Amino acid sequence: MMTLPQWLAAYDESHRHPFNIAMHKLCVPLIALSLLGILIVLPGPLPWAWLAALAAVAWYWRLSRAAALVMAVFGGLALLLLTIAQSQGLPLGVVSLLVFALAWAGQFAGHAREGKKPSFTQDLQFLLIGPLWTLRALWRRLGLIE
């Protein structure tokens, strides 16, 4: 398994154009948030959004304890906000699907400008690196990575 700096360096390879970077800074958080929103409204006996968040944190834990803790905080806050929004009557499923689709369109527009395929076409684990990469400036200021 690659280290966190190796994952981030590999992700950098297809994210150099300023437009693509800007699209990722906007769209990656929206994709993560909307995906959790979609999972919250899924019917069934299991809390799908919480299980997905826990699985992601477990994956991050293998890379970096600090990354896992920070992502757990961000994930927990996102789930709390989504749960509050749902309890206030927001049609969370419809809004989440719309945001999810639009944010992915933004991602693909960024990659079209970049002229490179998204990293996840090489390895699906890059879907979990995107949020860490997006927050890298914050991580650096806090002295947690690189």
N, C-alpha and C positions, 0 to 999 in steps of 0.2 A: 504494500500500500504506500502511495506517495505521502510525503509530509505536506503540511499545510503550505509552506512556502513553495513547494514544487507544484501543488495544485494551482495556487494563485499565479505563478509564473506561466504555467500552461494556459490558464484562462486568459492571461494578458495577451497571448499570441493572436487571438482573434478579436481583441477589443482594444484597438489603438486609435481608431478614427474618433475625433471629438464628438461627432454626431452619434455614433454608436455608443460611446461612453455615456453621453447624456441620456440617451434612450434607456440604457441599462439602469442608470441611477434612478430614473423615474419608474420604469416598468417592472424591474425585478421586485421591488417591495410591493407593488400593486398585484403582481402575479401571486406572490406568496400570501398576501392578505386575502385575495379573492379565492385562492385555492382553499384556504382554511374556511372561508365563508361557505363555499360549496360543500365542504365536508361536514360543516356544522348542521346543515339542513338535510343531509342524507338520512333517510329513515333507517331504522334498525335498532337493535338492542345495544350496539356499541357506540361510544363517543368517538366517531371516526376522526374528527379534527384533532382531538387530544392524543389519540393513538399515533396519528401521523406526526404530530409535533414531537412526541416522545421518541419515536423512531429516528427522526432527524437529529434530535439532541444526542441520542446514543451514537449516531454516526459521527457527529461533530466531536464527541467525547474522545473517540479514537484518534482524532487529528490533534485536538488541543482542548485541554480542560477549560481554559479561558474562553475559547470560542464556544464551547458547549454551554457554559454558564451565561454568557452574554446572549447567545441565541435563545436559550431557555427563557430569559427575561423578556426579550423581544417577542418571542412566540406566545408567552403567557399574557403579555399586555395585548397583543393582537387578538387572542382568543377572548379575553375579557371584553375588549371593545366590541368585537363582533357579537358576543352574547348579549351585551347591553343593547346594541343596535337592533338585534332580533327581538328582544323583549319589548322594544319601543314600537314594534310593528313594521319596521323596515322590511320590505320584501327581499330578504338577504340572498335567497337563491338566485333570483332574477338579476339583482344588482351585481352579485358576485360573478355570475356567468358573463354578463356584459363587460365588466371590468377585465375579467380574465381574457376574453377574446380581444378586446381593444389593446390591452397591454402586450399580448403576444404579437399583435399586428405591429406595434411599436418596436418590439424586439427584432422582428424580421425586417422592418424598414431600416433599422440600424445596421443589421448585418448586410443588407443589400448595399448600403452606402459603403460599408467596410470592404465589401467584396470577398468576405470569408463566411464559411458556414458557421452556425452556432456550435459552440464547444460540445454541447450535449449530443451532437450527432456522432462524436467519437466515443463518448462514454457518458452514460446517463447520470453518473455521479456528479458531473458538472452542474446539474440542476440544483444541487445542494451547495456548490461552491459559489454560484452566482450571488446569493445573499451575503456571503462573507466578503466576496470581492467588492460588492457594492458598498459595504461598510468599512472598507480597508482604511480610508482616511481617518475615520473615528478610532479604529483599532490602533493606528499608529500614534495618534494623539494620546491615547490612554496607555501606550507602551505595551500593548498586549501581543502584537505581532511585528515582524520585520523590524 
